[in-house]
């Protein structure tokens, strides 16, 4: 792409080790804040309100994903490889504005024609518009977050992300105290939290000499070249995004239609709790993508293989550690996160807790496909599994009178976990061939980690339950015993996550140093 419009490089970015430590430490510290925020949110708006919030945000985040169609991923990959190319930012900011207008026009047409009653199943118009505003704000902030990581400003970015969680918790605590429990107020609090972190990231970018919203114009040839580059990269993902939007919202629509808003609320809680388990991985994925993109740009096959072989097992183990504990303690966590009204969410939460385990490999696989530009194969695998998943969803949610299983939120959770396992391992198989790794060895390690951590989690729960009969003391003691046992397991068997004991110690020390400083 043309470098006609460039910015002056600022001071060198933070090292990969320092950025990794920042991501890990910020997420360790932020997880309790996120759990507390979710607990307040469910108590503020109740099961039905939370179900409505979950349904509408799912639609609009799917819509922004469809409009994005991989463009933001292309932008991040190219900006990581060419951090001084200001033209990339010129294109992405204008594209964001244009697609925002498209999303707004879609809603206007839906309400004008009456389609809104069918699309959103009669949800209040004000809630629909607030969900759109929240999703657009989230999309814009994510673009700025990608710039933060692409320029290697991760340490500051994670400190502000942690501060955002404190801000969000404070907002909801104030609402809870003042009894502001309307869904509209809840949407407003979420939008405020997103704008808070976006403003902070914007300030960091300006301070370091990297404009977020550059002023200027590309010449006609540079504009065409940029458009071609984005189109070549993202064109295969247009079909993927379209199928993903239809399948993703189709599943939630079927759940609302056959199970009702209460089942939607149960599933929303299960999904958000599984997302907390994934917090420790999702924030680190951009680091992996950035390093992999740079290595691919230099045709450094050895480093690409090393990154996948070293980081993927570690990330997978972290996700498994949290997921397996939540799975076994799902009843208690449903009560803790949602209160007594969410007691029925326990079964769905137990199943959905397993989702982040393979979601980890899914994120890393996606990074490999995107960094290497192999988006067509990524699309093919994704479209196949999403269509299969939608058909499976219709079967498990439909009423028994028409041959369905009528399993509600738990059935949708089963579908998510099973299809995720299939999709991810198809991707792993392909990437293993690309990087010269053994798929069989990767699969064996996946099973070994789940069996080892699952056994430790069950034993911890079993032993503590014999000694302590009160529910909450037993819950926290079980978690403490499980953590100690997992730590001992890794010290005794570090190859379970494909690292040496020295590497494991070094990573823990780096995280502690960041937390202290």
Number of C-alpha atoms within 10 A of each C-alpha: 16 16 14 12 16 14 15 11 13 13 8 9 16 16 13 15 13 19 25 23 24 26 27 25 23 25 25 16 13 23 18 13 20 22 18 17 20 21 21 20 23 23 19 23 21 20 24 17 23 25 24 25 24 22 26 23 22 19 24 22 20 21 23 22 20 20 21 19 22 23 21 19 22 22 22 29 27 22 24 27 22 18 21 19 21 25 24 27 21 19 19 18 16 12 15 20 12 12 15 20 11 14 16 15 11 13 17 13 12 16 12 10 10 10 14 19 14 11 15 18 13 10 16 12 14 11 17 22 17 22 27 23 19 24 25 23 19 19 20 18 20 16 20 22 23 23 26 24 26 25 24 22 21 29 22 19 28 25 18 20 24 21 18 22 22 16 18 21 23 15 18 24 17 12 19 16 9 9 10 15 19 14 20 18 16 22 17 16 19 20 20 18 22 22 17 18 25 24 14 18 24 20 14 19 21 12 11 14 13 22 17 20 16 15 9 10 14 18 12 9 10 17 18 14 13 18 14 14 16 21 16 14 21 24 18 19 26 19 18 24 24 18 19 25 23 18 21 18 23 17 21 23 22 19 28 23 14 17 19 16 20 24 24 29 27 29 30 26 28 28 19 19 25 25 20 23 25 26 21 23 26 20 19 22 18 24 22 23 27 25 21 29 26 21 20 19 16 11 12 12 15 12 17 19 18 13 16 21 18 13 15 20 22 20 22 24 21 19 27 28 23 23 29 26 25 25 22 18 21 24 19 17 24 27 17 17 23 25 17 12 15 24 18 17 28 23 20 28 31 27 26 30 31 26 27 29 28 21 22 26 25 20 20 27 25 22 24 26 20 23 27 17 18 14 21 18 15 22 20 14 16 23 21 13 17 22 16 14 21 22 13 19 27 20 19 22 25 20 16 12 8 9 11 15 16 20 22 25 31 25 22 26 24 21 21 20 19 14 17 23 16 13 20 22 18 18 21 22 17 16 20 18 11 12 17 11 17 13 17 11 9 18 13 10 19 20 10 14 19 19 14 15 23 20 14 22 26 16 16 22 22 13 13 18 17 9 9 14 11 9 10 12 13 20 18 13 16 24 20 12 18 23 19 13 17 16 13 12 15 17 16 11 14 18 14 19 23 17 18 15 14 10 12 16 12 13 15 13 13 18 21 15 13 18 15 7 5
